[in-house]
Amino acid sequence: MERILVSDPSVNSFDLSVRTLGIDLSRFLGNPIMLFNHQRADKGKTDEVLPIGTWKDLTIEGDQLYATPVFDETDEFALRIMKKYQAGVLRAASIAISIQESSYDEQKKIITLEKTQLQEISIVDIPSNQNAVAIYDDKDQLMSNDAILALASGLAKPKLQIQPLTMNFEQTAAQLGLKADATDVQLSSAILTLKAELDAAKANIATHNQENADRQAAQVVSLIDDAITAKKINADQKPTYTKLANADFDSTKAILESMTAAVRLSDIPKPGGKGDAATHEAKTFTQLRKEDPKFLLSLKKSDPAKYEELYNAYVAE
């Protein structure tokens, strides 16, 4: 049997979307029954109410759930459904779930069933949006379309229970440092004073946080500029190390402090005390090896000490 798509997060006519990764398969895998059109024995029919098979190879690919039907070929009705499936007459499936957790997108007007439990999977004849998902209530009873619409309305527009506001004036007065017989005007004045103090405290905290942020930014700039001056990194690396320092200043500082400054040919004094004025004077060993290896060979012969110092700096990088 070919596998079949049994669920994805497409929005149905109830404005419901089932999050595939939120479907709990554990209960279903213990009894992976296949029904026809979600019909069960409590419907009072003689054949269509019985399971017509099972499902295997449940797999999730991206946001789609697939499964392979295994029809009960000993059952005449199941055999008829299997033949129609193989002939391509019946090619749709539908999951039946119970809801555990949901969310509502006010802007899109869509309810997402974030966490659900899979009850069964059915072969269905008309895979319309309304039949794409069957929902069970907390008593494991299949809900009607009207009941699902009512449920969806409740999930989308939760009712707020507003409790009446009560105030113990004596207790409130005591908490504000006033006498028990304080007047309404005194209570109001004390509350406004408290609010002003709270607003001032919030402003001070905001100022303090900004000062800390400015101080940290200055430390980052200083740390990176010092590393460039010390020739531990070059100017091209500044954005990378700035980003690292903003994320973790202490670790970046430790890394930079452990680095050895790059030694250039001009940094090594000549016997006379002056820097090399040749065209390679600003080059490191790595740069010279890439750009002019012949020069390195000549330097090794003409000035072994200078060559060795450059090489040692390269090894220590």
C-alpha positions, 0 to 999 in steps of 0.5 A: 500500500502507498502511504497517504497524507493524513494531516497538515496545518492547513486551516479548515472551515472552522478556522482551525489549524492543527500543529503537526509537531504538537500531535501526541501519537503515543496513545494512537500507536498503542491501538492504530485503528483505521475507521471509515468516515470516523464511524464508530460502533455507537452509531448503530450501524452493522458494518461501517462502524467497525474498524476497517484496518490499521495504520503503520509507518507514521512519519512526519516530514516538515509539517505533514503527517503521513501513514500507510493504511493496512486494510483488514482483508478478512472483512467484506466491507473493509475489502470493498474500501481497500479496492476503492482505495487501490483504484484511486476512488478513495484517496483521502484521510482524516485524523480524529483528535482531542485538544490539549492546548490552543492559541488564537491569532487575533490578526489572522483570526485563526485558532491553532491547536498547539497540542493534541492527542491522536485518537484515530485516522479514517479513510474519508470519502469527501476530504472537505475542510469540515471533514479534515479534522474530527474532534473528540470531547473530554469524554472521548465522544466525537463532537458534531460540526455544531459542537466544533463550531461552538468550541472554536468560537469559545477558543477564539473569544475566551470569556473574561471573568471580571471580579468586582473591585473591593478595597479595605480602606483601613488596611490600605490606609495603614499600608500607605502610612496613614491613620485608619480614619484617613479620608478619601482625599488623603488616600488619593493624595498618598497613592499619587505620591507613591505613583510619582515616587515609582515613576521617578524610580523607573526613570532612575533605573532607565538612566542607570541602565543606559549609563551601563550600556554606554560604559560597556560600549566604550569598553568594547571600543577600547578593547578592540582598538587596543588589540588593533594597535597591538597588532593582534588583529587587523582592522578588517577583523574589527566588526567580528571581534566587536560583535563577540565582545558585545555578546561576551566581553570577558571571554573576548577580552581573555582571547585577545589577551592570550593572542600574540601580536603579529610581527612584521619585517619592519618591526625587527630592527636592523643591526643599525637600529633602523627598520627595514625600508624595503617593500616588504617591511609591513608584511608578516611571515604568513603574508611573505610566504604567500606573496613572495616566497623567494624573498623569504628564502633570500632573507633566510640566507642574508639575515638568519636572525631576522628570518628566525624571529619572523618565523617564531612569531608565525608559529606563536600566532 
